[in-house]
Amino acid sequence: MKRLAVIILNWNGVELLKRFIPSASLYTRGEEVDLIVADNGSTDSSLEWLRSNHPEVKVVSFSENYGFAEGYNRAIDSTRYPFTLLLNSDVEVTKGWWQPLLKFMEEHEDVGALQPKIKSFREKDKFEYAGAAGGYLDRLGYPYCRGRLFDSVEKDTGQYDGEPQDVTWASGAALLVRTATYLELGGLDSRFFAHMEEIDLCCRIIASGKRVVALCDSEVYHVGGASLNQGNPKKTYLNFRNNLLLLHKNLPSGSRGRILFLRRLMDTLAFLMFAVKFDFGNALAVLRAHKDFRRMRKLYDVDEC
């Protein structure tokens, strides 16, 4: 068996496949790597186009849409390469992009996950909003990245190049995991469906004693927002709900209640901001996120002391 599976999850994304599979196939070849598309029950012409135009790409096909998290869980469980790289369908890869990632993982057994430098497909001199050069969480659990703070995205001038950097989370846009670690920890949380599930996974990887790393020797270009645009109420709902869930799951019992209380106050301010702007779709999304969080937190067995 080859060492690395690069898996692209697809759902009705034939246009993205047409745009990005040619370069992914060209630059993801070798004796150690396979390129795989895991199809989440697409009803468009995705599978037909792949078979006709890129028969070299392996396909794992599901009968329904399991979402980002469970789709990857099923794909990784069915393939079980030693290493798996989760690659978004709207990512443009570059020549030699995967080799330094695999080499670093093989040489550092204490690393459970890592990401390359992730830059913007539309503005290639800038970092990409959701991944950049590796992520952190602030004291209230809000995620941010090296290369992006709030809505301000930096130009890449090499400021994060050099030694690999330990981070709190690596972006799911291009996420290399040690497959055994991924499976032992239960993979991505399928209850999240999509958004922030990679942050939750990285928190669990770090809690297990392994590192999460950003490696700037490799870079890719991410479109971002290909499934849900920024400002979409469904995306707002998932981000607010899932951020609360990952804090509930991963915070120590001694600080969990206080931080979640403060977060819910901050989210109330976000609700008011949306309401003042007459953005009632996103305001209602925040309310629904909190309602569903209160219901879903009971599904997790955490220490409530």
Salt bridges, closest charged atoms under 4 A:
GLU15 OE2 - LYS18 NZ 3.68
ASP34 OD1 - LYS2 NZ 3.09
GLU56 OE2 - HIS54 ND1 2.74
GLU70 OE2 - ARG74 NE 3.12
ASP77 OD1 - ARG80 NH2 2.50
ASP90 OD1 - HIS222 NE2 3.02
GLU92 OE1 - LYS124 NZ 2.59
GLU106 OE2 - ARG3 NE 2.94
GLU107 OE2 - LYS103 NZ 2.81
ASP110 OD2 - ARG211 NH1 3.14
GLU123 OE1 - LYS126 NZ 3.56
ASP125 OD2 - LYS155 NZ 3.66
GLU128 OE1 - HIS222 ND1 3.10
ASP156 OD2 - LYS117 NZ 2.89
ASP156 OD2 - LYS119 NZ 3.19
ASP161 OD1 - LYS117 NZ 2.79
ASP166 OD1 - ARG211 NH2 2.85
ASP189 OD2 - LYS249 NZ 2.82
ASP200 OD2 - ARG204 NH2 2.98
ASP200 OD2 - LYS249 NZ 2.87
GLU219 OE1 - LYS117 NZ 3.99
GLU219 OE1 - LYS119 NZ 3.88
ASP267 OD1 - ARG263 NH2 3.50
ASP267 OD2 - HIS290 NE2 2.86
ASP292 OD1 - ARG295 NH2 3.76
